[in-house]
Amino acid sequence: GTGFILLIPVVLTLLAIWHWRPGALVLAFVLLFGGAGLTYGLVAKKMMSNKAYRFAVGVALAAVFILVWMNAAVGGILGDDPANMMYFGVLLVGFMGAVLARLEPQGMSRALFATAFAMVLVPAIALIIGTPAFANGVVAVFGLHSFFAVLFVVSAFLFRRASAHHL
């Protein structure tokens, strides 16, 4: 699956539609295979028979992958600004929540709700401290962050559903 997904940017780069450097392709491979793929395999293995749990893990990892990719490959969601370091805080909230929850569905639901809340705080803090990210407009920045928050909330509700089947 990882190889197929990576064929898309490779082909588009060869056709001169996208202009990805080899380092960006390597990063994509590491994030997709090493980060998202292995993590999904290890975490979803915990409850293989629970489809809601597996889907919740997939949605959360997809959100994390896109968030990391946008910050690493695109040059930062908030532009070239140290405020992008706040995303490590968002990821830390999710990671620590997962550790504290011991990957149990009910605790994972709480962890993903907290992650969504942390994600919504990022543009608010960025606006208060005056980062240059708002050149594209406040609505665009808050809209993008809302997209990520919605992904984390969807994952949280899926974990909640998984916890109902877990009992």
N, C-alpha and C positions, 0 to 999 in steps of 0.2 A: 504494500500500500504506500509506503514511504517513497519508494522508487517511482511509482506512478505519479504521485503528487509532485515530485521534484522534476518529472519530465515536462510539466507544464511551463515552468520558468525557463528551463533549458531550451526547449523548442522555441519559445517566444523570444529568447535572447538570440538564438541562432537566426531567427527571422528578422532581427533588428526591430522588434516591436517593443520589447523591454530591454533594458541595459543593466543587467545584473553582473556584478563582478564575481569571479570565482570564489572569493571569500564569503560572499553573501550566500552562494549556493551551499558551501560547506556549513555555514551557520544554520541554514534552513535544514540541512540533513541532520545535524546534531540536535537541533531543537525538536524536529519531528520524530526522529528515530530514538535518540537517547532520552530526550526529555519527555515528550508526550507519549510516544509508543511504549517505552518500557514502564513508565509510571502507570499508564492505563492497564497494562498487562498485570502489574503487581497489585495495584489497588482493586481493580475490578475482579481479580481472582478471589478476593475475600468473599464475595457474594455472587458467584457466577450464575446462580439460578434466579437472581433478582434483577429483572430487566430494568426496572426504574433506577436501581443503584448503578448499574453499568452505564446507563444513559446519562445519569447525573454526573458521573465521573468524566464521561466523554465531553459533556457540555462545559464543565469547569475547566478541563484541560485545554479545550479549544479556545476558551476565553483567555486563559493564561498564555497559550502559545501566541495568539494574535497580539496580545498586549506586549509581550516580550519582543516579538518580531517588529512591531511598529516602533518600539523604542530603540531597538538595536539596528535595524536595517534602514528605517526611514529617517533616523536622526533625532528621534524624540517626539513624542506627541505634543509636548509643550514647546517645541522648537529647540533651538540650541541653548538650553537653559539648565542650570543645576537643579531646578525644580522637578525635573524628570526623575530625580532620585526618590521622590515620593512614591513612585510605583513599586519600588522595592518594599516600602512599608505596606502597600496593599497586598503584595504577594506574601509578605511575612505574616500578615494577619491571617490569610488563608492557610499558610503552612502550619503556623502555630495552632490554629484552630483544629486542623486535621490531626495534628499530633495529640493535642489534648482530648479530642474526641475518640482517639484510637481507631479512627476510620469507621466508627459506628454511625449508621445513617442519621439518627436523631441529632447527634453532636455535629455531624458534617453539615446538616441543615443549618444549624446555628452558625457554624463557621462560615458558610457561604453567604448567609445574610449579613454577617459582620464584614465580610470582604466586599460585598456590594455597597455597604455604607461607607467603608473606607474609600472605595472607588469614587463615590459621589463627593466625598470631602476634597479630593485632589483638585478639581477645578475651582472650588470655592476658595481654598487656600491660595491657589495660584492667582486668582483674581485679587484677593486681599493683598498679597505681597507684590503684585504688579509685574507678572511675567509677560514677555512679549508674545505669548501664544495667542492672544486674543486679537491678533491682526486679521484673522479670518472671521472674526465675530464671536461674540459671547455665546450665541445660540449654537454655532457649529461646535465649539469646544464642549459645552455642556451636553449637546446632543451625542457626541462621540462617547463621552464618559457615561451617559445614560445607557447607551448601547451595551457597554461592558457591564454596567450594573444590572441590566436586565438579564444578561447571560448568567451572571452569578445568582440572581434571584430565581431564574428558571431552574438552575441546578439545585438550589436550596429546596425548592418545592418538590423536585424529583427525589431528593434525599428524604424529605418528609414523607413522601408517598412510599418510598422504599422502607422507611421505618415502620409504617403501618403493616406492611407485608412481612417484616422481620419478626414482629411480635408473635 
